[in-house]
């Protein structure tokens, strides 16, 4: 078995791409180690690609050979693996930044070859630090979803043709790799927006109220004499305790509100953050994109209602 340094770009890419496909389709368990192995393989392939200067910013896509064209998505694959690799709360922010960096690196490569015109910024402005990305209008989202569905269908068809020895040729391979590049462009743009929103949420959880330098804290000079430790309770709770609950219930607070949230934040930070799951599509979306599975389920339900009208129930052995 050859070592990583002795492996060719094709061997490294094929091994990592196969792992990524299995992880994406949940065919294998999504372990941290599996993601790390795939990332390491692709990074070695990335080093060899940059060492050989396979891609340039002064040539067009039709000048790249078909065998080299399939390595075009290396950066996007690394970004996806960083995005979905499960990590704890402290490491999650670093993973997100790495993922965005590789997605932008992929989009920059696509821009160099004239496939796109603009690429998103790596970081939002300071004014947008606590502002979640505004959702797109309904028609735009439907149009993008239809385009991705069409690309996925085309990729599946071309992969079947590529596996057929009697039908495969260089043109089919080139068309397959080109469709994959276009699909990853759309996926990268979507993931960058989602990851930026996740960064804002993580930053907001650490610093919920941004500090304002123009606001000065006013210190009160009127201090009340306190003999023992200060315990803050509401009037309602105090009256209830004295009149009904007795000396032992409800118990007096053992910590302040700030101490409680600090302890809660520390506990949650030690728990691993699961990868984001895509939201299920509504029936309205499925009807507009003409989803075959949804259409079949609706037809089966209509046939069931025709055979079992409302109020029929169990009429066995009735006179």
SEGU-685239 format. One record per residue (C-alpha): residue number from 1; x, y negated, z. Coordinates in Angstrom, 3 decimals, always signed. Layout:
// SEGU-685239
<atom NUM; <X; Y; Z>>,
...
// end
This chain:
// SEGU-685239
<atom 1; <+0.000; +0.000; +0.000>>,
<atom 2; <+1.426; -3.367; -1.025>>,
<atom 3; <+1.873; -6.142; +1.515>>,
<atom 4; <+0.090; -9.485; +1.236>>,
<atom 5; <+3.184; -11.227; -0.142>>,
<atom 6; <+3.618; -8.572; -2.823>>,
<atom 7; <-0.057; -8.557; -3.826>>,
<atom 8; <-1.090; -10.308; -7.024>>,
<atom 9; <-3.638; -13.097; -7.203>>,
<atom 10; <-6.124; -10.684; -8.763>>,
<atom 11; <-5.745; -8.160; -5.919>>,
<atom 12; <-6.078; -10.823; -3.225>>,
<atom 13; <-9.062; -12.476; -4.886>>,
<atom 14; <-10.939; -9.241; -5.664>>,
<atom 15; <-10.522; -7.958; -2.104>>,
<atom 16; <-11.668; -11.232; -0.480>>,
<atom 17; <-14.493; -11.835; -2.970>>,
<atom 18; <-15.873; -8.353; -2.308>>,
<atom 19; <-15.793; -9.038; +1.459>>,
<atom 20; <-17.551; -12.386; +1.003>>,
<atom 21; <-20.314; -10.822; -1.111>>,
<atom 22; <-20.903; -8.120; +1.505>>,
<atom 23; <-20.944; -10.670; +4.324>>,
<atom 24; <-23.389; -12.884; +2.453>>,
<atom 25; <-25.763; -9.994; +1.745>>,
<atom 26; <-25.375; -8.569; +5.306>>,
<atom 27; <-24.070; -5.256; +3.962>>,
<atom 28; <-21.375; -5.247; +6.642>>,
<atom 29; <-21.336; -6.571; +10.199>>,
<atom 30; <-20.450; -10.254; +10.400>>,
<atom 31; <-17.479; -10.014; +12.720>>,
<atom 32; <-15.043; -12.855; +13.371>>,
<atom 33; <-12.148; -10.601; +12.326>>,
<atom 34; <-13.762; -9.805; +8.950>>,
<atom 35; <-14.158; -13.498; +8.123>>,
<atom 36; <-10.552; -14.119; +9.183>>,
<atom 37; <-9.220; -11.334; +6.944>>,
<atom 38; <-11.078; -12.735; +3.932>>,
<atom 39; <-9.851; -16.282; +4.678>>,
<atom 40; <-6.232; -15.130; +5.001>>,
<atom 41; <-6.405; -13.272; +1.672>>,
<atom 42; <-7.889; -16.264; -0.130>>,
<atom 43; <-5.342; -18.639; +1.383>>,
<atom 44; <-2.534; -16.443; +0.062>>,
<atom 45; <-4.240; -16.512; -3.343>>,
<atom 46; <-4.555; -20.305; -3.018>>,
<atom 47; <-0.806; -20.640; -2.376>>,
<atom 48; <+0.038; -18.506; -5.414>>,
<atom 49; <-2.429; -20.464; -7.613>>,
<atom 50; <-0.889; -23.803; -6.605>>,
<atom 51; <+2.616; -22.410; -6.976>>,
<atom 52; <+1.870; -21.310; -10.558>>,
<atom 53; <-0.085; -24.522; -11.364>>,
<atom 54; <-2.955; -22.558; -12.904>>,
<atom 55; <-5.246; -25.603; -12.837>>,
<atom 56; <-4.463; -29.132; -13.885>>,
<atom 57; <-6.218; -32.505; -13.876>>,
<atom 58; <-5.342; -33.248; -17.511>>,
<atom 59; <-7.023; -30.342; -19.299>>,
<atom 60; <-10.567; -29.240; -20.069>>,
<atom 61; <-12.431; -26.154; -18.942>>,
<atom 62; <-12.318; -24.497; -22.375>>,
<atom 63; <-8.517; -24.581; -22.204>>,
<atom 64; <-8.480; -22.303; -19.132>>,
<atom 65; <-8.267; -18.601; -19.901>>,
<atom 66; <-11.105; -16.325; -18.801>>,
<atom 67; <-8.904; -14.351; -16.399>>,
<atom 68; <-7.818; -17.556; -14.654>>,
<atom 69; <-11.312; -19.074; -14.708>>,
<atom 70; <-12.620; -16.662; -12.076>>,
<atom 71; <-10.132; -18.072; -9.515>>,
<atom 72; <-11.852; -21.455; -9.866>>,
<atom 73; <-14.123; -20.771; -6.863>>,
<atom 74; <-11.364; -19.887; -4.379>>,
<atom 75; <-11.748; -23.183; -2.483>>,
<atom 76; <-15.540; -22.818; -2.310>>,
<atom 77; <-15.251; -19.277; -0.945>>,
<atom 78; <-12.859; -20.403; +1.803>>,
<atom 79; <-15.251; -23.231; +2.695>>,
<atom 80; <-18.181; -20.807; +2.926>>,
<atom 81; <-16.224; -18.407; +5.155>>,
<atom 82; <-15.261; -21.215; +7.543>>,
<atom 83; <-18.874; -22.413; +7.607>>,
<atom 84; <-20.369; -19.079; +8.644>>,
<atom 85; <-17.553; -17.737; +10.827>>,
<atom 86; <-18.977; -17.541; +14.336>>,
<atom 87; <-16.970; -19.501; +16.888>>,
<atom 88; <-17.482; -21.041; +20.297>>,
<atom 89; <-18.664; -24.585; +20.800>>,
<atom 90; <-15.186; -26.083; +21.200>>,
<atom 91; <-13.889; -24.529; +17.971>>,
<atom 92; <-17.052; -25.101; +15.925>>,
<atom 93; <-16.221; -28.739; +15.139>>,
<atom 94; <-12.802; -27.771; +13.748>>,
<atom 95; <-14.383; -25.001; +11.649>>,
<atom 96; <-16.889; -27.476; +10.194>>,
<atom 97; <-14.164; -29.958; +9.223>>,
<atom 98; <-12.148; -27.191; +7.537>>,
<atom 99; <-15.231; -26.045; +5.657>>,
<atom 100; <-16.036; -29.567; +4.416>>,
<atom 101; <-12.395; -30.101; +3.374>>,
<atom 102; <-12.401; -26.981; +1.195>>,
<atom 103; <-15.823; -27.724; -0.307>>,
<atom 104; <-14.642; -31.225; -1.256>>,
<atom 105; <-11.400; -29.775; -2.627>>,
<atom 106; <-13.495; -27.478; -4.825>>,
<atom 107; <-15.730; -30.329; -6.008>>,
<atom 108; <-12.642; -32.441; -6.762>>,
<atom 109; <-11.323; -29.633; -8.949>>,
<atom 110; <-14.675; -29.482; -10.749>>,
<atom 111; <-14.588; -33.262; -11.234>>,
<atom 112; <-11.098; -33.035; -12.743>>,
<atom 113; <-12.528; -30.728; -15.419>>,
<atom 114; <-15.559; -32.956; -16.080>>,
<atom 115; <-18.146; -30.640; -14.521>>,
<atom 116; <-19.452; -33.318; -12.104>>,
<atom 117; <-19.177; -37.091; -11.904>>,
<atom 118; <-19.214; -37.799; -8.177>>,
<atom 119; <-18.120; -36.037; -5.003>>,
<atom 120; <-19.400; -36.782; -1.484>>,
<atom 121; <-17.279; -38.508; +1.144>>,
<atom 122; <-15.492; -36.359; +3.670>>,
<atom 123; <-16.773; -38.522; +6.536>>,
<atom 124; <-19.785; -40.813; +6.817>>,
<atom 125; <-19.548; -44.446; +7.818>>,
<atom 126; <-19.564; -45.367; +11.494>>,
<atom 127; <-23.055; -46.829; +11.109>>,
<atom 128; <-24.332; -43.350; +10.147>>,
<atom 129; <-22.693; -41.544; +13.076>>,
<atom 130; <-26.005; -40.737; +14.757>>,
<atom 131; <-28.231; -40.737; +11.657>>,
<atom 132; <-29.347; -37.422; +10.225>>,
<atom 133; <-29.306; -37.120; +6.431>>,
<atom 134; <-32.588; -38.320; +4.923>>,
<atom 135; <-34.456; -35.484; +3.284>>,
<atom 136; <-34.813; -35.576; -0.480>>,
<atom 137; <-38.154; -36.041; -2.124>>,
<atom 138; <-40.204; -32.956; -2.796>>,
<atom 139; <-39.806; -32.905; -6.585>>,
<atom 140; <-36.009; -33.162; -6.380>>,
<atom 141; <-35.793; -30.270; -3.920>>,
<atom 142; <-38.053; -28.114; -6.099>>,
<atom 143; <-35.999; -28.920; -9.194>>,
<atom 144; <-32.721; -28.011; -7.476>>,
<atom 145; <-34.241; -24.797; -6.150>>,
<atom 146; <-35.407; -23.825; -9.636>>,
<atom 147; <-31.948; -24.520; -11.076>>,
<atom 148; <-30.275; -22.347; -8.416>>,
<atom 149; <-32.795; -19.550; -8.981>>,
<atom 150; <-32.129; -19.675; -12.734>>,
<atom 151; <-28.358; -19.521; -12.158>>,
<atom 152; <-28.728; -16.586; -9.740>>,
<atom 153; <-30.841; -14.703; -12.269>>,
<atom 154; <-28.323; -15.402; -15.038>>,
<atom 155; <-25.389; -14.321; -12.822>>,
<atom 156; <-27.127; -11.051; -11.910>>,
<atom 157; <-27.783; -10.269; -15.588>>,
<atom 158; <-24.226; -11.098; -16.627>>,
<atom 159; <-22.758; -8.960; -13.828>>,
<atom 160; <-24.748; -5.964; -15.036>>,
<atom 161; <-23.453; -6.575; -18.554>>,
<atom 162; <-19.892; -6.989; -17.266>>,
<atom 163; <-20.062; -3.569; -15.559>>,
<atom 164; <-21.166; -1.943; -18.821>>,
<atom 165; <-17.965; -0.831; -20.538>>,
<atom 166; <-19.637; -0.653; -23.945>>,
<atom 167; <-20.987; -4.223; -23.807>>,
<atom 168; <-18.365; -6.168; -21.874>>,
<atom 169; <-16.205; -8.641; -23.774>>,
<atom 170; <-14.301; -11.845; -23.047>>,
<atom 171; <-17.274; -14.062; -23.865>>,
<atom 172; <-19.527; -12.352; -21.302>>,
<atom 173; <-16.858; -12.646; -18.602>>,
<atom 174; <-16.315; -16.307; -19.380>>,
<atom 175; <-20.028; -17.050; -19.245>>,
<atom 176; <-20.302; -15.213; -15.910>>,
<atom 177; <-17.436; -17.164; -14.342>>,
<atom 178; <-18.859; -20.456; -15.665>>,
<atom 179; <-22.292; -19.739; -14.164>>,
<atom 180; <-20.647; -18.883; -10.821>>,
<atom 181; <-18.780; -22.194; -10.882>>,
<atom 182; <-22.039; -24.106; -11.486>>,
<atom 183; <-23.822; -22.219; -8.685>>,
<atom 184; <-21.057; -22.962; -6.193>>,
<atom 185; <-21.166; -26.652; -7.119>>,
<atom 186; <-24.797; -26.836; -6.019>>,
<atom 187; <-24.152; -24.702; -2.939>>,
<atom 188; <-21.162; -26.819; -1.889>>,
<atom 189; <-23.113; -30.073; -2.179>>,
<atom 190; <-25.951; -28.656; -0.053>>,
<atom 191; <-23.614; -27.228; +2.571>>,
<atom 192; <-21.636; -30.464; +2.928>>,
<atom 193; <-24.820; -32.366; +3.800>>,
<atom 194; <-25.888; -29.677; +6.291>>,
<atom 195; <-22.442; -29.572; +7.918>>,
<atom 196; <-22.316; -33.353; +8.283>>,
<atom 197; <-25.651; -33.254; +10.094>>,
<atom 198; <-24.304; -30.523; +12.368>>,
<atom 199; <-21.276; -32.706; +13.189>>,
<atom 200; <-23.591; -35.542; +14.210>>,
<atom 201; <-25.574; -33.232; +16.455>>,
<atom 202; <-22.433; -31.891; +18.116>>,
<atom 203; <-21.047; -35.383; +18.622>>,
<atom 204; <-24.370; -36.600; +19.985>>,
<atom 205; <-24.463; -33.752; +22.496>>,
<atom 206; <-21.062; -34.858; +23.804>>,
<atom 207; <-21.752; -38.611; +23.703>>,
<atom 208; <-25.551; -39.056; +23.666>>,
<atom 209; <-25.449; -42.821; +24.190>>,
<atom 210; <-22.787; -44.647; +22.138>>,
<atom 211; <-20.873; -47.180; +24.166>>,
<atom 212; <-21.606; -50.814; +23.303>>,
<atom 213; <-18.674; -53.147; +23.962>>,
<atom 214; <-20.989; -56.189; +24.048>>,
<atom 215; <-22.931; -54.866; +27.025>>,
<atom 216; <-21.285; -55.500; +30.366>>,
<atom 217; <-22.113; -53.457; +33.429>>,
<atom 218; <-23.539; -55.560; +36.236>>,
<atom 219; <-22.428; -54.439; +39.674>>,
<atom 220; <-24.845; -55.006; +42.483>>,
<atom 221; <-23.513; -56.697; +45.641>>,
<atom 222; <-26.527; -55.763; +47.765>>,
<atom 223; <-25.636; -52.391; +49.225>>,
<atom 224; <-27.816; -50.489; +51.627>>,
<atom 225; <-26.124; -48.944; +54.693>>,
<atom 226; <-26.012; -45.164; +54.250>>,
<atom 227; <-24.863; -42.960; +57.129>>,
<atom 228; <-24.802; -39.625; +55.288>>,
<atom 229; <-24.657; -38.319; +51.703>>,
<atom 230; <-27.139; -39.949; +49.330>>,
<atom 231; <-29.946; -37.652; +48.124>>,
<atom 232; <-32.268; -38.938; +45.400>>,
<atom 233; <-35.852; -37.624; +45.478>>,
<atom 234; <-39.061; -39.013; +44.032>>,
<atom 235; <-41.772; -40.343; +46.338>>,
<atom 236; <-44.227; -37.696; +45.204>>,
<atom 237; <-41.821; -34.840; +45.972>>,
<atom 238; <-40.957; -36.342; +49.368>>,
<atom 239; <-44.618; -36.743; +50.373>>,
<atom 240; <-45.428; -33.233; +49.201>>,
<atom 241; <-42.521; -31.800; +51.168>>,
<atom 242; <-43.474; -33.581; +54.381>>,
<atom 243; <-47.249; -33.036; +54.168>>,
<atom 244; <-47.572; -29.554; +52.629>>,
<atom 245; <-44.383; -27.759; +51.846>>,
<atom 246; <-42.803; -27.824; +55.262>>,
<atom 247; <-39.123; -28.039; +56.020>>,
<atom 248; <-38.003; -25.289; +53.681>>,
<atom 249; <-39.999; -25.913; +50.488>>,
<atom 250; <-39.494; -27.513; +48.097>>,
<atom 251; <-35.761; -27.579; +48.759>>,
<atom 252; <-33.835; -30.827; +48.630>>,
<atom 253; <-31.760; -31.507; +45.495>>,
<atom 254; <-28.261; -30.065; +45.693>>,
<atom 255; <-26.828; -32.155; +42.836>>,
<atom 256; <-27.517; -35.334; +40.927>>,
<atom 257; <-29.072; -35.389; +37.472>>,
<atom 258; <-25.692; -36.172; +35.881>>,
<atom 259; <-24.019; -33.269; +37.715>>,
<atom 260; <-26.798; -30.940; +36.521>>,
<atom 261; <-26.336; -31.908; +32.867>>,
<atom 262; <-22.553; -31.676; +33.158>>,
<atom 263; <-22.881; -28.147; +34.543>>,
<atom 264; <-25.420; -27.224; +31.831>>,
<atom 265; <-23.141; -28.599; +29.098>>,
<atom 266; <-20.178; -26.623; +30.477>>,
<atom 267; <-22.228; -23.414; +30.518>>,
<atom 268; <-23.485; -23.895; +26.967>>,
<atom 269; <-19.998; -24.728; +25.670>>,
<atom 270; <-18.815; -21.245; +26.654>>,
<atom 271; <-21.495; -19.567; +24.569>>,
<atom 272; <-20.739; -18.827; +20.901>>,
<atom 273; <-22.606; -20.944; +18.374>>,
<atom 274; <-24.444; -18.801; +15.851>>,
<atom 275; <-24.294; -19.633; +12.171>>,
<atom 276; <-27.194; -21.715; +10.820>>,
<atom 277; <-30.000; -19.729; +9.299>>,
<atom 278; <-31.920; -20.951; +6.272>>,
<atom 279; <-35.511; -22.019; +6.950>>,
<atom 280; <-38.222; -19.787; +5.409>>,
<atom 281; <-39.956; -21.165; +2.334>>,
<atom 282; <-43.597; -22.126; +2.677>>,
<atom 283; <-46.401; -20.622; +0.589>>,
<atom 284; <-46.720; -23.936; -1.263>>,
<atom 285; <-43.088; -23.792; -2.377>>,
<atom 286; <-43.368; -20.143; -3.405>>,
<atom 287; <-46.477; -20.901; -5.471>>,
<atom 288; <-44.795; -23.775; -7.300>>,
<atom 289; <-41.633; -21.855; -8.132>>,
<atom 290; <-43.756; -18.849; -9.148>>,
<atom 291; <-42.024; -16.335; -6.869>>,
<atom 292; <-42.760; -12.790; -8.068>>,
<atom 293; <-42.743; -11.182; -4.614>>,
<atom 294; <-45.098; -13.776; -3.162>>,
<atom 295; <-47.406; -13.449; -6.185>>,
<atom 296; <-47.541; -9.660; -5.727>>,
<atom 297; <-48.351; -9.992; -2.001>>,
<atom 298; <-51.204; -12.399; -2.757>>,
<atom 299; <-52.611; -10.028; -5.374>>,
<atom 300; <-52.492; -7.076; -2.954>>,
<atom 301; <-54.314; -9.112; -0.288>>,
<atom 302; <-57.003; -10.151; -2.768>>,
<atom 303; <-57.562; -6.502; -3.774>>,
<atom 304; <-57.830; -5.519; -0.104>>,
<atom 305; <-60.432; -8.218; +0.541>>,
<atom 306; <-62.449; -7.012; -2.469>>,
<atom 307; <-62.469; -3.423; -1.157>>,
<atom 308; <-63.107; -4.480; +2.460>>,
<atom 309; <-65.591; -7.382; +2.581>>,
<atom 310; <-66.004; -9.350; +5.779>>,
<atom 311; <-68.299; -7.602; +8.278>>,
<atom 312; <-68.014; -4.151; +6.714>>,
<atom 313; <-66.204; -2.616; +9.709>>,
<atom 314; <-66.405; +1.099; +10.465>>,
<atom 315; <-69.740; +2.329; +9.123>>,
<atom 316; <-69.053; +6.029; +9.541>>,
<atom 317; <-72.020; +8.102; +10.863>>,
<atom 318; <-74.417; +5.159; +10.818>>,
<atom 319; <-78.090; +5.654; +9.931>>,
// end
